[in-house]
Amino acid sequence: MLNNGILVKLLALVALVWLAAAPAHAQSANLNGFGVVLMHGKGGMPGGLIASTAAALQAAGAKVIMPEMPWSRTRMYAATYEDTMLEIDKAVAALKAQGATRIVVGGQSFGANAAIGYAARRDGLAGVVALAPGHVPERAVFSKLTAPGIARAKQLIAEGKGDAAGMFPDVNQAKTSEVRATAKIYLSLFDPNGPAPMPKNAATMKPVPFLWVIGRSDPLFSAGPDYAFNRSPKNPKSKYLEVKAGHENTPDVAKGDVVAWLKSL
């Protein structure tokens, strides 16, 4: 049996160990209360290229949901742009049900596009994270390749066949392919004058903290901040960040920057 002196010393030692560990724990978990909807890119799946970013956010205390988006490998293309916003609503509601009080929307490539679009249509967000933003239907090369599909989709809709599925041209990082979609969904996602272009959506965002991360080897890097970031309403916490990465590995390279930026909020 320990005498009182030894017991007191042991308790003091335990307390010192706990106090030494507490600041590190608090620092690693100070995103408590944050809920992040993190969306994958075109042809991807939940996890995938954004998995390490999600893990870093969770390690810092944030709750993360990675929904399967309408442009996933198995759903392509399953919903209009506006219906996609309703799907994000459900993910936000799920985070709030888990106790999240500060909601952030983010994603990679088409997921980043959707995050910007969501911030243009919804209030109450704590932040927007756009990693290697993609899907640029209004840009010249993209729109030239999809123009025949746009014209055919408009014709089908005019004929009352907007819900009929067909094959349409798609562009993903300068690679072209044919995808199956209804005319209505295709037009919603690919019309250069439709709801998906990032410059238009960035300009109508609420003045929410906005992180734009672009790799120096990303095809969109040359467009610079004036493409969309500078069109967004000014917020002192907004940041345009360049990293040494390509389109696909930007989320992994920048995961620490994302966590640090959210902590700064």
Secondary structure, DSSP 4 states (H G I P E B T S, - for coil): ---HHHHHHHHHHHHHHHHHHHHHHHHHTTTTTEEEEEE--TT--SSGGGHHHHHHHHHTT-EEE-PPPTTSTTTSS-S-HHHHHHHHHHHHHHHHHTT--EEEEEEEEHHHHHHHHHHHH-S--SEEEEEEE---TTSHHHHHHHHHHHHHHHHHHHTT-TT-EEEEEEEETTEEEEEEEEHHHHHHHH-TTSS--HHHHHHTS-S--EEEEEETTSGGGGG-TTTTGGGSPP-TT-EEEEES--TTTHHHHTHHHHHHHHHH-
